[in-house]
Amino acid sequence: MIVDVVTIFPKMFKPVIGESIVKRAQKKGLVEINIHNLRDYSADRHKKVDFYSYGGGGMVFRPEPLFGAVEKILGYKVYPKKKKDPKKRIVLFSPKGKHLNQKTVKKFLKYERIILIAPRYEGVDERVRKNLADEEISVGDYIISGAELASMIFIDSLVRIIPGAISSRESVEQESFEGDLLDFPHYTKPRDFRGLKVPKVLFSGNHQKIAQWRRHKAIETTKKIRPDLWKSFCSKK
């Protein structure tokens, strides 16, 4: 899998893609991550990629550099004769997009190449949204300075579920949001911390009882904290 990010702040990504699971996945050859500076595709002598929103408003990313960057990555023109490749996906991060969740992330495993567009300011020219992006994604109903952080969240959540990225598949399958349930509580040393004790069942050696306890706690936590997830879980029974 190849993941490309188009951004005006390429240096922001180095600490994220160069550490932990994402770094190991790249070393194993499971994923290739390329960061592209949008300014490299600007025809402006000052390398500007934005302009004021017509009709009044803040700064908006212009279509020319974005189309140019994506088309350079793909190796062919996207518009007016848009070539559809079922193995490639162009993603625009936007407040108008579908909320990112575990189910959405899993969907992207089927693609060979994913191009992430990371806007700033007031977003992108509408022609980019309508005629360049295949879909829009939002990481939540809150405001951040730019979509670089959203891109990093997407990359991390995607890479960790690529087969082989994490040595133990069990640890991935038991994480929160898998199967529409939050994760069960975890405990480690010491057994007694200031009178706060680890549940005895975890030392019982009875794996069936431990599994039952964990599932009970996962259900209990989900019902209390995320009733929406619990409703989804119940609807699939």
Contacts in CASP RR format, 6 or more apart in sequence:
PFRMAT RR
TARGET T0000
AUTHOR 0000-0000-0000
METHOD contacts of the structure
MODEL  1
MIVDVVTIFPKMFKPVIGESIVKRAQKKGLVEINIHNLRDYSADRHKKVD
FYSYGGGGMVFRPEPLFGAVEKILGYKVYPKKKKDPKKRIVLFSPKGKHL
NQKTVKKFLKYERIILIAPRYEGVDERVRKNLADEEISVGDYIISGAELA
SMIFIDSLVRIIPGAISSRESVEQESFEGDLLDFPHYTKPRDFRGLKVPK
VLFSGNHQKIAQWRRHKAIETTKKIRPDLWKSFCSKK
1 30 0 8 1.000
1 31 0 8 1.000
1 32 0 8 1.000
1 109 0 8 1.000
1 111 0 8 1.000
1 112 0 8 1.000
1 113 0 8 1.000
1 114 0 8 1.000
1 162 0 8 1.000
2 31 0 8 1.000
2 32 0 8 1.000
2 33 0 8 1.000
2 34 0 8 1.000
2 112 0 8 1.000
2 113 0 8 1.000
2 114 0 8 1.000
3 31 0 8 1.000
3 32 0 8 1.000
3 33 0 8 1.000
3 34 0 8 1.000
3 113 0 8 1.000
3 114 0 8 1.000
3 115 0 8 1.000
3 116 0 8 1.000
3 155 0 8 1.000
3 158 0 8 1.000
4 33 0 8 1.000
4 34 0 8 1.000
4 35 0 8 1.000
4 36 0 8 1.000
4 73 0 8 1.000
4 113 0 8 1.000
4 114 0 8 1.000
4 115 0 8 1.000
4 116 0 8 1.000
5 13 0 8 1.000
5 33 0 8 1.000
5 34 0 8 1.000
5 35 0 8 1.000
5 36 0 8 1.000
5 115 0 8 1.000
5 116 0 8 1.000
5 118 0 8 1.000
5 151 0 8 1.000
5 155 0 8 1.000
6 36 0 8 1.000
6 38 0 8 1.000
6 66 0 8 1.000
6 69 0 8 1.000
6 70 0 8 1.000
6 73 0 8 1.000
6 115 0 8 1.000
6 116 0 8 1.000
6 117 0 8 1.000
6 118 0 8 1.000
7 13 0 8 1.000
7 35 0 8 1.000
7 36 0 8 1.000
7 37 0 8 1.000
7 38 0 8 1.000
7 118 0 8 1.000
7 147 0 8 1.000
7 148 0 8 1.000
7 151 0 8 1.000
8 37 0 8 1.000
8 38 0 8 1.000
8 39 0 8 1.000
8 49 0 8 1.000
8 120 0 8 1.000
9 148 0 8 1.000
10 35 0 8 1.000
10 36 0 8 1.000
10 37 0 8 1.000
12 148 0 8 1.000
12 152 0 8 1.000
13 33 0 8 1.000
13 35 0 8 1.000
13 148 0 8 1.000
13 151 0 8 1.000
13 152 0 8 1.000
16 22 0 8 1.000
16 152 0 8 1.000
16 155 0 8 1.000
16 156 0 8 1.000
17 23 0 8 1.000
17 26 0 8 1.000
17 33 0 8 1.000
17 35 0 8 1.000
17 155 0 8 1.000
18 26 0 8 1.000
21 156 0 8 1.000
21 159 0 8 1.000
21 160 0 8 1.000
21 165 0 8 1.000
21 166 0 8 1.000
22 31 0 8 1.000
22 33 0 8 1.000
22 155 0 8 1.000
22 156 0 8 1.000
22 159 0 8 1.000
24 165 0 8 1.000
25 31 0 8 1.000
25 159 0 8 1.000
25 162 0 8 1.000
25 164 0 8 1.000
25 165 0 8 1.000
26 32 0 8 1.000
26 33 0 8 1.000
28 164 0 8 1.000
28 165 0 8 1.000
30 159 0 8 1.000
30 162 0 8 1.000
30 163 0 8 1.000
30 164 0 8 1.000
30 165 0 8 1.000
31 159 0 8 1.000
31 162 0 8 1.000
31 165 0 8 1.000
33 155 0 8 1.000
34 73 0 8 1.000
36 69 0 8 1.000
36 73 0 8 1.000
38 49 0 8 1.000
38 61 0 8 1.000
38 65 0 8 1.000
38 66 0 8 1.000
38 69 0 8 1.000
39 47 0 8 1.000
39 49 0 8 1.000
39 65 0 8 1.000
40 47 0 8 1.000
40 69 0 8 1.000
41 49 0 8 1.000
41 64 0 8 1.000
41 65 0 8 1.000
41 66 0 8 1.000
41 68 0 8 1.000
41 69 0 8 1.000
41 72 0 8 1.000
42 48 0 8 1.000
42 49 0 8 1.000
42 64 0 8 1.000
42 65 0 8 1.000
43 64 0 8 1.000
43 65 0 8 1.000
49 61 0 8 1.000
49 62 0 8 1.000
49 65 0 8 1.000
49 66 0 8 1.000
50 59 0 8 1.000
50 60 0 8 1.000
50 61 0 8 1.000
50 62 0 8 1.000
50 120 0 8 1.000
50 121 0 8 1.000
51 59 0 8 1.000
51 60 0 8 1.000
51 62 0 8 1.000
52 58 0 8 1.000
52 59 0 8 1.000
52 60 0 8 1.000
53 59 0 8 1.000
53 60 0 8 1.000
53 122 0 8 1.000
57 122 0 8 1.000
58 121 0 8 1.000
58 122 0 8 1.000
59 120 0 8 1.000
59 121 0 8 1.000
59 122 0 8 1.000
60 121 0 8 1.000
60 122 0 8 1.000
60 123 0 8 1.000
60 124 0 8 1.000
60 125 0 8 1.000
61 119 0 8 1.000
61 120 0 8 1.000
61 121 0 8 1.000
61 123 0 8 1.000
61 124 0 8 1.000
61 125 0 8 1.000
61 128 0 8 1.000
62 125 0 8 1.000
63 124 0 8 1.000
63 125 0 8 1.000
63 127 0 8 1.000
63 128 0 8 1.000
63 132 0 8 1.000
66 117 0 8 1.000
66 124 0 8 1.000
66 125 0 8 1.000
66 128 0 8 1.000
66 132 0 8 1.000
67 78 0 8 1.000
67 79 0 8 1.000
67 128 0 8 1.000
67 132 0 8 1.000
70 78 0 8 1.000
70 90 0 8 1.000
70 115 0 8 1.000
70 117 0 8 1.000
70 132 0 8 1.000
71 77 0 8 1.000
71 78 0 8 1.000
73 115 0 8 1.000
74 85 0 8 1.000
74 88 0 8 1.000
74 115 0 8 1.000
76 83 0 8 1.000
77 83 0 8 1.000
78 90 0 8 1.000
78 131 0 8 1.000
78 132 0 8 1.000
79 131 0 8 1.000
79 132 0 8 1.000
82 131 0 8 1.000
87 110 0 8 1.000
87 111 0 8 1.000
87 112 0 8 1.000
87 113 0 8 1.000
88 111 0 8 1.000
88 112 0 8 1.000
88 113 0 8 1.000
88 114 0 8 1.000
88 115 0 8 1.000
89 108 0 8 1.000
89 111 0 8 1.000
89 113 0 8 1.000
89 114 0 8 1.000
89 115 0 8 1.000
89 134 0 8 1.000
89 135 0 8 1.000
90 115 0 8 1.000
90 117 0 8 1.000
90 132 0 8 1.000
90 133 0 8 1.000
90 134 0 8 1.000
90 135 0 8 1.000
91 114 0 8 1.000
91 115 0 8 1.000
91 116 0 8 1.000
91 117 0 8 1.000
91 133 0 8 1.000
91 134 0 8 1.000
91 135 0 8 1.000
91 136 0 8 1.000
91 137 0 8 1.000
91 154 0 8 1.000
92 117 0 8 1.000
92 119 0 8 1.000
92 124 0 8 1.000
92 128 0 8 1.000
92 129 0 8 1.000
92 132 0 8 1.000
92 133 0 8 1.000
92 135 0 8 1.000
92 136 0 8 1.000
92 137 0 8 1.000
93 116 0 8 1.000
93 117 0 8 1.000
93 118 0 8 1.000
93 119 0 8 1.000
93 136 0 8 1.000
93 137 0 8 1.000
93 138 0 8 1.000
93 139 0 8 1.000
93 147 0 8 1.000
93 150 0 8 1.000
93 151 0 8 1.000
93 154 0 8 1.000
94 119 0 8 1.000
94 123 0 8 1.000
94 124 0 8 1.000
94 129 0 8 1.000
94 136 0 8 1.000
94 137 0 8 1.000
94 138 0 8 1.000
94 147 0 8 1.000
95 138 0 8 1.000
95 141 0 8 1.000
96 129 0 8 1.000
96 136 0 8 1.000
96 138 0 8 1.000
97 135 0 8 1.000
97 136 0 8 1.000
97 137 0 8 1.000
97 138 0 8 1.000
98 104 0 8 1.000
98 135 0 8 1.000
98 136 0 8 1.000
98 137 0 8 1.000
98 138 0 8 1.000
99 137 0 8 1.000
99 138 0 8 1.000
99 139 0 8 1.000
99 140 0 8 1.000
100 137 0 8 1.000
100 138 0 8 1.000
100 139 0 8 1.000
100 140 0 8 1.000
100 150 0 8 1.000
100 153 0 8 1.000
100 154 0 8 1.000
100 157 0 8 1.000
101 177 0 8 1.000
102 157 0 8 1.000
102 177 0 8 1.000
102 178 0 8 1.000
104 137 0 8 1.000
105 154 0 8 1.000
105 157 0 8 1.000
105 158 0 8 1.000
105 161 0 8 1.000
106 161 0 8 1.000
108 114 0 8 1.000
108 158 0 8 1.000
109 158 0 8 1.000
109 161 0 8 1.000
109 162 0 8 1.000
114 158 0 8 1.000
116 147 0 8 1.000
116 151 0 8 1.000
116 154 0 8 1.000
116 155 0 8 1.000
117 124 0 8 1.000
117 128 0 8 1.000
117 132 0 8 1.000
117 133 0 8 1.000
117 147 0 8 1.000
118 146 0 8 1.000
118 147 0 8 1.000
118 148 0 8 1.000
118 150 0 8 1.000
118 151 0 8 1.000
119 146 0 8 1.000
119 147 0 8 1.000
120 145 0 8 1.000
120 146 0 8 1.000
120 147 0 8 1.000
129 136 0 8 1.000
137 150 0 8 1.000
137 154 0 8 1.000
138 150 0 8 1.000
139 149 0 8 1.000
139 150 0 8 1.000
139 153 0 8 1.000
139 154 0 8 1.000
144 150 0 8 1.000
159 165 0 8 1.000
160 166 0 8 1.000
160 172 0 8 1.000
161 172 0 8 1.000
163 169 0 8 1.000
166 172 0 8 1.000
172 178 0 8 1.000
174 183 0 8 1.000
174 184 0 8 1.000
175 183 0 8 1.000
176 182 0 8 1.000
176 183 0 8 1.000
177 229 0 8 1.000
179 233 0 8 1.000
180 222 0 8 1.000
180 229 0 8 1.000
180 230 0 8 1.000
180 232 0 8 1.000
180 233 0 8 1.000
180 236 0 8 1.000
181 218 0 8 1.000
181 219 0 8 1.000
181 222 0 8 1.000
181 229 0 8 1.000
181 233 0 8 1.000
182 218 0 8 1.000
182 221 0 8 1.000
182 222 0 8 1.000
182 225 0 8 1.000
182 226 0 8 1.000
182 229 0 8 1.000
183 218 0 8 1.000
183 221 0 8 1.000
184 213 0 8 1.000
184 214 0 8 1.000
184 215 0 8 1.000
184 217 0 8 1.000
184 218 0 8 1.000
184 221 0 8 1.000
185 217 0 8 1.000
185 221 0 8 1.000
187 198 0 8 1.000
187 199 0 8 1.000
187 202 0 8 1.000
191 197 0 8 1.000
191 198 0 8 1.000
191 203 0 8 1.000
192 198 0 8 1.000
199 213 0 8 1.000
201 209 0 8 1.000
201 210 0 8 1.000
201 213 0 8 1.000
202 210 0 8 1.000
202 213 0 8 1.000
204 210 0 8 1.000
219 230 0 8 1.000
222 229 0 8 1.000
222 230 0 8 1.000
222 233 0 8 1.000
223 230 0 8 1.000
END
